[in-house]
Amino acid sequence: MSEPHDGTSTPEAETAPASRVTVPLWQWTVELDASLVDESPTELRRQVREYAAAERRSFDLTVETPDDFTGAVMDAMQTIPRGETRTYGELAAALDTAAVAVGRACGRNPLPVVVPCHRVVAADGLGGYSGNGGVPLKKQLLELESE
């Protein structure tokens, strides 16, 4: 039997492991790995909420990317300016790998929205989005950034 909510912690903290934070993002909830950000989980949540509300155009967070292929793809994604996209193939060419490998790494991105995997698209469309909300969330993020 679960304990009643006493107001001393947020529901999002109750539903995620210690290094994971969840943030409401329109009608979806995004899970972020806070262990990769130097700032507090509270600050991480605040900045994502401001971003979704169009009160913030970029993040002022120190992100530590993993020291592996996913980290290399995350580093490449962070160079894509707001309002622009790159294809999986373009990132693959820059990283000397296959587009499918870039797509898989995008799908493993532990900081969606903050590390903008939504800015990576297929050559012939949006491609996929592994975060909660899928392609509709990706589309909404891209629309927000086109303003």
N, CA and C atoms as a LAMMPS dump frame, in Angstrom:
ITEM: TIMESTEP
0
ITEM: NUMBER OF ATOMS
441
ITEM: BOX BOUNDS ff ff ff
-5.0000000000000000e+02 5.0000000000000000e+02
-5.0000000000000000e+02 5.0000000000000000e+02
-5.0000000000000000e+02 5.0000000000000000e+02
ITEM: ATOMS id mol type element x y z
1 1 1 N 0.842 -1.167 0
2 1 2 C 0 0 0
3 1 3 C 0.89 1.234 0
4 2 1 N 0.561 2.207 -0.876
5 2 2 C 1.413 3.379 -0.971
6 2 3 C 1.025 4.408 0.068
7 3 1 N 2.017 5.202 0.448
8 3 2 C 1.8 6.268 1.416
9 3 3 C 1.069 7.422 0.73
10 4 1 N 0.226 8.146 1.463
11 4 2 C -0.403 9.319 0.86
12 4 3 C 0.646 10.396 0.603
13 5 1 N 0.397 11.202 -0.401
14 5 2 C 1.32 12.284 -0.725
15 5 3 C 1.2 13.359 0.35
16 6 1 N 2.314 13.69 1.004
17 6 2 C 2.277 14.638 2.118
18 6 3 C 2.729 16.04 1.742
19 7 1 N 3.052 16.246 0.452
20 7 2 C 3.462 17.568 -0.002
21 7 3 C 4.914 17.888 0.244
22 8 1 N 5.687 16.986 0.846
23 8 2 C 7.092 17.283 1.129
24 8 3 C 7.995 16.946 -0.039
25 9 1 N 7.498 16.189 -0.99
26 9 2 C 8.277 15.9 -2.185
27 9 3 C 7.361 16.029 -3.387
28 10 1 N 7.969 16.195 -4.547
29 10 2 C 7.16 16.342 -5.747
30 10 3 C 6.803 14.978 -6.295
31 11 1 N 5.647 14.845 -6.939
32 11 2 C 5.3 13.554 -7.525
33 11 3 C 6.341 13.072 -8.525
34 12 1 N 6.978 14.006 -9.268
35 12 2 C 7.961 13.568 -10.247
36 12 3 C 9.169 12.908 -9.573
37 13 1 N 9.555 13.372 -8.389
38 13 2 C 10.671 12.768 -7.679
39 13 3 C 10.305 11.368 -7.189
40 14 1 N 9.038 11.144 -6.911
41 14 2 C 8.601 9.842 -6.414
42 14 3 C 8.583 8.772 -7.501
43 15 1 N 8.463 9.181 -8.756
44 15 2 C 8.297 8.208 -9.825
45 15 3 C 9.586 7.89 -10.573
46 16 1 N 10.671 8.547 -10.264
47 16 2 C 11.914 8.342 -10.995
48 16 3 C 13.043 7.962 -10.044
49 17 1 N 13.988 7.13 -10.509
50 17 2 C 15.161 6.826 -9.686
51 17 3 C 15.909 8.117 -9.345
52 18 1 N 16.772 8.077 -8.361
53 18 2 C 17.444 9.267 -7.841
54 18 3 C 18.121 10.107 -8.921
55 19 1 N 18.757 9.496 -9.911
56 19 2 C 19.448 10.274 -10.937
57 19 3 C 18.514 10.703 -12.063
58 20 1 N 17.306 10.227 -12.062
59 20 2 C 16.334 10.564 -13.101
60 20 3 C 15.34 11.586 -12.569
61 21 1 N 15.041 12.574 -13.393
62 21 2 C 13.977 13.515 -13.066
63 21 3 C 12.979 13.493 -14.208
64 22 1 N 11.737 13.708 -13.865
65 22 2 C 10.717 13.804 -14.892
66 22 3 C 10.199 15.228 -14.911
67 23 1 N 9.9 15.69 -16.11
68 23 2 C 9.434 17.053 -16.291
69 23 3 C 8.211 17.03 -17.194
70 24 1 N 7.095 17.594 -16.746
71 24 2 C 5.939 17.719 -17.628
72 24 3 C 6.291 18.629 -18.802
73 25 1 N 5.939 18.2 -19.986
74 25 2 C 6.23 18.971 -21.199
75 25 3 C 4.993 18.895 -22.077
76 26 1 N 4.172 19.94 -22.01
77 26 2 C 2.851 19.955 -22.642
78 26 3 C 2.053 18.758 -22.132
79 27 1 N 1.54 17.899 -22.993
80 27 2 C 0.75 16.759 -22.498
81 27 3 C 1.598 15.521 -22.239
82 28 1 N 2.902 15.632 -22.34
83 28 2 C 3.8 14.502 -22.131
84 28 3 C 4.644 14.717 -20.876
85 29 1 N 5.391 13.702 -20.512
86 29 2 C 6.369 13.79 -19.435
87 29 3 C 7.69 13.285 -19.985
88 30 1 N 8.726 14.078 -19.827
89 30 2 C 10.054 13.733 -20.325
90 30 3 C 10.921 13.303 -19.15
91 31 1 N 11.64 12.204 -19.319
92 31 2 C 12.56 11.724 -18.281
93 31 3 C 13.979 12.127 -18.666
94 32 1 N 14.683 12.719 -17.701
95 32 2 C 16.043 13.207 -17.911
96 32 3 C 16.991 12.603 -16.88
97 33 1 N 18.215 12.306 -17.315
98 33 2 C 19.234 11.774 -16.417
99 33 3 C 19.992 12.943 -15.787
100 34 1 N 19.595 13.325 -14.595
101 34 2 C 20.18 14.479 -13.912
102 34 3 C 21.639 14.264 -13.524
103 35 1 N 22.107 13.021 -13.515
104 35 2 C 23.51 12.773 -13.146
105 35 3 C 24.479 13.328 -14.187
106 36 1 N 23.981 13.657 -15.379
107 36 2 C 24.838 14.192 -16.438
108 36 3 C 24.845 15.717 -16.484
109 37 1 N 24.171 16.33 -15.533
110 37 2 C 24.082 17.794 -15.468
111 37 3 C 24.66 18.249 -14.135
112 38 1 N 25.558 19.233 -14.177
113 38 2 C 26.175 19.727 -12.944
114 38 3 C 25.184 20.456 -12.038
115 39 1 N 24.202 21.111 -12.628
116 39 2 C 23.241 21.876 -11.851
117 39 3 C 22.257 20.929 -11.15
118 40 1 N 21.505 21.46 -10.232
119 40 2 C 20.565 20.665 -9.437
120 40 3 C 19.393 20.166 -10.29
121 41 1 N 18.76 19.075 -9.861
122 41 2 C 17.552 18.616 -10.549
123 41 3 C 16.469 19.697 -10.594
124 42 1 N 16.374 20.498 -9.556
125 42 2 C 15.398 21.585 -9.535
126 42 3 C 15.686 22.594 -10.647
127 43 1 N 16.954 22.936 -10.81
128 43 2 C 17.348 23.875 -11.866
129 43 3 C 17.113 23.26 -13.247
130 44 1 N 17.421 21.996 -13.402
131 44 2 C 17.182 21.298 -14.667
132 44 3 C 15.699 21.364 -15.026
133 45 1 N 14.831 21.021 -14.082
134 45 2 C 13.384 21.072 -14.315
135 45 3 C 12.926 22.487 -14.664
136 46 1 N 13.426 23.457 -13.921
137 46 2 C 13.019 24.855 -14.138
138 46 3 C 13.353 25.297 -15.559
139 47 1 N 14.562 24.995 -16.009
140 47 2 C 14.971 25.424 -17.341
141 47 3 C 14.174 24.725 -18.441
142 48 1 N 13.872 23.448 -18.285
143 48 2 C 13.069 22.743 -19.29
144 48 3 C 11.659 23.324 -19.333
145 49 1 N 11.094 23.608 -18.176
146 49 2 C 9.745 24.213 -18.14
147 49 3 C 9.747 25.586 -18.819
148 50 1 N 10.755 26.396 -18.534
149 50 2 C 10.858 27.716 -19.171
150 50 3 C 11.013 27.58 -20.684
151 51 1 N 11.787 26.604 -21.104
152 51 2 C 11.99 26.367 -22.536
153 51 3 C 10.66 26.033 -23.209
154 52 1 N 9.9 25.138 -22.618
155 52 2 C 8.615 24.725 -23.184
156 52 3 C 7.619 25.877 -23.206
157 53 1 N 7.742 26.8 -22.266
158 53 2 C 6.843 27.955 -22.196
159 53 3 C 7.335 29.111 -23.073
160 54 1 N 8.393 28.883 -23.844
161 54 2 C 8.986 29.907 -24.708
162 54 3 C 9.525 31.09 -23.906
163 55 1 N 9.904 30.842 -22.654
164 55 2 C 10.518 31.866 -21.81
165 55 3 C 12.041 31.76 -21.836
166 56 1 N 12.552 30.75 -22.512
167 56 2 C 13.988 30.486 -22.586
168 56 3 C 14.269 29.947 -23.985
169 57 1 N 15.31 30.456 -24.628
170 57 2 C 15.643 30.003 -25.982
171 57 3 C 16.767 28.968 -25.991
172 58 1 N 17.521 28.879 -24.913
173 58 2 C 18.596 27.897 -24.816
174 58 3 C 18.77 27.518 -23.346
175 59 1 N 19.559 26.496 -23.134
176 59 2 C 19.792 26.021 -21.771
177 59 3 C 21.124 26.528 -21.262
178 60 1 N 21.157 26.888 -20
179 60 2 C 22.372 27.315 -19.332
180 60 3 C 22.728 26.23 -18.323
181 61 1 N 23.048 25.056 -18.852
182 61 2 C 23.358 23.882 -18.039
183 61 3 C 24.695 23.306 -18.482
184 62 1 N 25.447 22.782 -17.537
185 62 2 C 26.7 22.109 -17.849
186 62 3 C 26.409 20.627 -17.99
187 63 1 N 26.512 20.133 -19.226
188 63 2 C 26.203 18.741 -19.531
189 63 3 C 27.492 17.962 -19.696
190 64 1 N 27.579 16.851 -18.985
191 64 2 C 28.725 15.948 -19.116
192 64 3 C 28.27 14.762 -19.96
193 65 1 N 28.738 14.709 -21.199
194 65 2 C 28.326 13.618 -22.077
195 65 3 C 29.15 12.364 -21.784
196 66 1 N 28.55 11.202 -21.996
197 66 2 C 29.293 9.953 -21.778
198 66 3 C 30.527 9.886 -22.68
199 67 1 N 31.505 9.143 -22.244
200 67 2 C 32.752 8.997 -23
201 67 3 C 32.657 7.774 -23.912
202 68 1 N 31.663 7.802 -24.817
203 68 2 C 31.448 6.7 -25.742
204 68 3 C 30.797 7.244 -27.012
205 69 1 N 30.356 6.358 -27.887
206 69 2 C 29.763 6.796 -29.151
207 69 3 C 28.509 7.644 -28.919
208 70 1 N 27.663 7.253 -27.998
209 70 2 C 26.469 8.052 -27.705
210 70 3 C 26.88 9.458 -27.277
211 71 1 N 27.92 9.569 -26.483
212 71 2 C 28.417 10.876 -26.071
213 71 3 C 28.913 11.7 -27.252
214 72 1 N 29.575 11.057 -28.208
215 72 2 C 30.043 11.769 -29.4
216 72 3 C 28.86 12.299 -30.21
217 73 1 N 27.811 11.494 -30.318
218 73 2 C 26.609 11.939 -31.027
219 73 3 C 25.934 13.063 -30.242
220 74 1 N 25.891 12.951 -28.93
221 74 2 C 25.314 14.026 -28.105
222 74 3 C 26.091 15.329 -28.307
223 75 1 N 27.419 15.238 -28.339
224 75 2 C 28.24 16.43 -28.581
225 75 3 C 27.887 17.052 -29.927
226 76 1 N 27.719 16.216 -30.951
227 76 2 C 27.365 16.718 -32.277
228 76 3 C 25.976 17.352 -32.278
229 77 1 N 25.028 16.748 -31.565
230 77 2 C 23.675 17.305 -31.5
231 77 3 C 23.672 18.681 -30.842
232 78 1 N 24.542 18.868 -29.857
233 78 2 C 24.584 20.15 -29.145
234 78 3 C 25.089 21.293 -30.015
235 79 1 N 25.695 20.977 -31.161
236 79 2 C 26.183 22.032 -32.056
237 79 3 C 25.113 22.488 -33.051
238 80 1 N 23.976 21.81 -33.094
239 80 2 C 22.914 22.183 -34.034
240 80 3 C 22.173 23.384 -33.455
241 81 1 N 22.194 24.506 -34.15
242 81 2 C 21.538 25.704 -33.606
243 81 3 C 20.017 25.561 -33.517
244 82 1 N 19.446 26.248 -32.582
245 82 2 C 17.987 26.321 -32.444
246 82 3 C 17.408 26.781 -33.779
247 83 1 N 16.306 26.161 -34.178
248 83 2 C 15.652 26.531 -35.423
249 83 3 C 16.221 25.84 -36.65
250 84 1 N 17.258 25.032 -36.471
251 84 2 C 17.866 24.293 -37.578
252 84 3 C 17.791 22.802 -37.293
253 85 1 N 17.931 22.016 -38.337
254 85 2 C 17.999 20.563 -38.197
255 85 3 C 19.184 20.034 -38.98
256 86 1 N 19.571 18.815 -38.668
257 86 2 C 20.567 18.066 -39.428
258 86 3 C 19.985 16.676 -39.635
259 87 1 N 20.376 16.046 -40.716
260 87 2 C 19.896 14.69 -40.941
261 87 3 C 20.802 13.701 -40.219
262 88 1 N 20.251 12.521 -40.002
263 88 2 C 21.06 11.448 -39.425
264 88 3 C 22.303 11.238 -40.288
265 89 1 N 22.133 11.308 -41.607
266 89 2 C 23.253 11.128 -42.532
267 89 3 C 24.31 12.202 -42.398
268 90 1 N 23.893 13.447 -42.201
269 90 2 C 24.868 14.533 -42.032
270 90 3 C 25.693 14.331 -40.773
271 91 1 N 25.041 13.967 -39.683
272 91 2 C 25.805 13.697 -38.458
273 91 3 C 26.699 12.489 -38.647
274 92 1 N 26.184 11.471 -39.333
275 92 2 C 26.986 10.261 -39.572
276 92 3 C 28.242 10.597 -40.368
277 93 1 N 28.11 11.421 -41.39
278 93 2 C 29.276 11.8 -42.194
279 93 3 C 30.304 12.534 -41.339
280 94 1 N 29.835 13.426 -40.474
281 94 2 C 30.743 14.178 -39.609
282 94 3 C 31.45 13.27 -38.603
283 95 1 N 30.776 12.177 -38.205
284 95 2 C 31.336 11.26 -37.207
285 95 3 C 31.959 10.016 -37.834
286 96 1 N 31.964 9.956 -39.168
287 96 2 C 32.517 8.821 -39.903
288 96 3 C 31.885 7.501 -39.462
289 97 1 N 30.565 7.463 -39.543
290 97 2 C 29.816 6.276 -39.154
291 97 3 C 28.568 6.173 -40.021
292 98 1 N 27.704 5.252 -39.71
293 98 2 C 26.47 5.047 -40.468
294 98 3 C 25.311 5.835 -39.855
295 99 1 N 24.386 6.249 -40.705
296 99 2 C 23.219 7.003 -40.247
297 99 3 C 22.413 6.202 -39.23
298 100 1 N 22.298 4.893 -39.447
299 100 2 C 21.525 4.071 -38.507
300 100 3 C 22.174 4.073 -37.122
301 101 1 N 23.491 4.126 -37.063
302 101 2 C 24.185 4.185 -35.777
303 101 3 C 23.889 5.506 -35.068
304 102 1 N 23.837 6.585 -35.831
305 102 2 C 23.492 7.889 -35.255
306 102 3 C 22.06 7.849 -34.73
307 103 1 N 21.148 7.261 -35.497
308 103 2 C 19.759 7.146 -35.052
309 103 3 C 19.629 6.374 -33.758
310 104 1 N 20.365 5.29 -33.648
311 104 2 C 20.321 4.504 -32.408
312 104 3 C 20.871 5.295 -31.228
313 105 1 N 21.953 6.043 -31.468
314 105 2 C 22.525 6.859 -30.398
315 105 3 C 21.557 7.973 -29.995
316 106 1 N 20.878 8.553 -30.967
317 106 2 C 19.862 9.574 -30.641
318 106 3 C 18.788 8.959 -29.748
319 107 1 N 18.418 7.734 -30.036
320 107 2 C 17.42 7.041 -29.243
321 107 3 C 17.869 6.738 -27.824
322 108 1 N 19.175 6.729 -27.597
323 108 2 C 19.712 6.49 -26.246
324 108 3 C 20.02 7.792 -25.506
325 109 1 N 19.735 8.928 -26.119
326 109 2 C 20.032 10.224 -25.514
327 109 3 C 19.382 10.313 -24.126
328 110 1 N 20.177 10.421 -23.076
329 110 2 C 19.616 10.476 -21.716
330 110 3 C 19.095 11.851 -21.309
331 111 1 N 19.279 12.851 -22.18
332 111 2 C 18.823 14.212 -21.875
333 111 3 C 18.035 14.804 -23.048
334 112 1 N 16.946 14.138 -23.449
335 112 2 C 16.182 14.698 -24.56
336 112 3 C 15.704 16.111 -24.23
337 113 1 N 15.552 16.912 -25.225
338 113 2 C 15.212 18.332 -25.157
339 113 3 C 16.469 19.138 -24.828
340 114 1 N 17.139 18.859 -23.721
341 114 2 C 18.354 19.584 -23.348
342 114 3 C 19.45 19.338 -24.385
343 115 1 N 19.706 18.089 -24.715
344 115 2 C 20.584 17.724 -25.829
345 115 3 C 19.621 17.432 -26.975
346 116 1 N 19.575 18.324 -27.963
347 116 2 C 18.454 18.372 -28.894
348 116 3 C 18.411 17.278 -29.97
349 117 1 N 18.099 16.066 -29.553
350 117 2 C 17.949 14.98 -30.522
351 117 3 C 16.76 15.223 -31.44
352 118 1 N 15.814 16.067 -31.013
353 118 2 C 14.675 16.395 -31.873
354 118 3 C 15.111 17.175 -33.116
355 119 1 N 16.299 17.747 -33.113
356 119 2 C 16.808 18.487 -34.269
357 119 3 C 17.453 17.583 -35.306
358 120 1 N 17.503 16.301 -35.032
359 120 2 C 18.069 15.338 -35.986
360 120 3 C 16.905 14.646 -36.677
361 121 1 N 16.879 14.751 -37.993
362 121 2 C 15.743 14.277 -38.771
363 121 3 C 16.213 13.324 -39.872
364 122 1 N 15.264 12.61 -40.441
365 122 2 C 15.55 11.734 -41.579
366 122 3 C 15.701 12.585 -42.84
367 123 1 N 16.334 12.021 -43.839
368 123 2 C 16.508 12.735 -45.103
369 123 3 C 15.166 13.01 -45.774
370 124 1 N 14.171 12.179 -45.485
371 124 2 C 12.872 12.294 -46.163
372 124 3 C 11.719 12.568 -45.197
373 125 1 N 11.997 13.124 -44.04
374 125 2 C 10.93 13.41 -43.077
375 125 3 C 11.496 13.629 -41.696
376 126 1 N 10.62 13.537 -40.71
377 126 2 C 11.051 13.788 -39.334
378 126 3 C 11.893 12.681 -38.738
379 127 1 N 11.689 11.455 -39.168
380 127 2 C 12.355 10.331 -38.517
381 127 3 C 11.617 10 -37.237
382 128 1 N 12.271 9.346 -36.324
383 128 2 C 11.631 8.926 -35.082
384 128 3 C 11.997 9.822 -33.923
385 129 1 N 11.413 9.491 -32.78
386 129 2 C 11.743 10.177 -31.534
387 129 3 C 11.434 9.208 -30.412
388 130 1 N 12.456 8.82 -29.68
389 130 2 C 12.288 7.759 -28.681
390 130 3 C 11.736 8.262 -27.352
391 131 1 N 11.722 9.558 -27.155
392 131 2 C 11.211 10.089 -25.898
393 131 3 C 9.712 9.902 -25.775
394 132 1 N 9.225 9.957 -24.543
395 132 2 C 7.792 9.871 -24.3
396 132 3 C 7.121 10.989 -25.091
397 133 1 N 6.168 10.637 -25.913
398 133 2 C 5.514 11.606 -26.789
399 133 3 C 5.844 11.343 -28.237
400 134 1 N 6.937 10.614 -28.475
401 134 2 C 7.293 10.213 -29.832
402 134 3 C 7.358 11.364 -30.818
403 135 1 N 7.023 11.064 -32.063
404 135 2 C 7.122 12.042 -33.139
405 135 3 C 6.246 13.284 -32.891
406 136 1 N 5.048 13.155 -32.303
407 136 2 C 4.292 14.388 -32.02
408 136 3 C 5.053 15.366 -31.107
409 137 1 N 5.775 14.862 -30.127
410 137 2 C 6.573 15.74 -29.27
411 137 3 C 7.725 16.347 -30.074
412 138 1 N 8.374 15.546 -30.907
413 138 2 C 9.459 16.051 -31.749
414 138 3 C 8.947 17.19 -32.623
415 139 1 N 7.803 16.989 -33.219
416 139 2 C 7.21 18.011 -34.084
417 139 3 C 6.908 19.279 -33.286
418 140 1 N 6.366 19.154 -32.091
419 140 2 C 6.042 20.32 -31.27
420 140 3 C 7.308 21.069 -30.868
421 141 1 N 8.371 20.346 -30.519
422 141 2 C 9.639 20.998 -30.178
423 141 3 C 10.194 21.777 -31.372
424 142 1 N 10.141 21.172 -32.554
425 142 2 C 10.644 21.848 -33.757
426 142 3 C 9.789 23.077 -34.08
427 143 1 N 8.477 22.978 -33.881
428 143 2 C 7.61 24.142 -34.106
429 143 3 C 7.918 25.254 -33.118
430 144 1 N 8.142 24.9 -31.85
431 144 2 C 8.51 25.892 -30.835
432 144 3 C 9.778 26.622 -31.249
433 145 1 N 10.743 25.889 -31.76
434 145 2 C 12.03 26.479 -32.109
435 145 3 C 12.008 27.251 -33.424
436 146 1 N 10.949 27.086 -34.2
437 146 2 C 10.878 27.822 -35.471
438 146 3 C 10.305 29.225 -35.264
439 147 1 N 9.827 29.511 -34.066
440 147 2 C 9.228 30.824 -33.775
441 147 3 C 10.294 31.875 -33.545
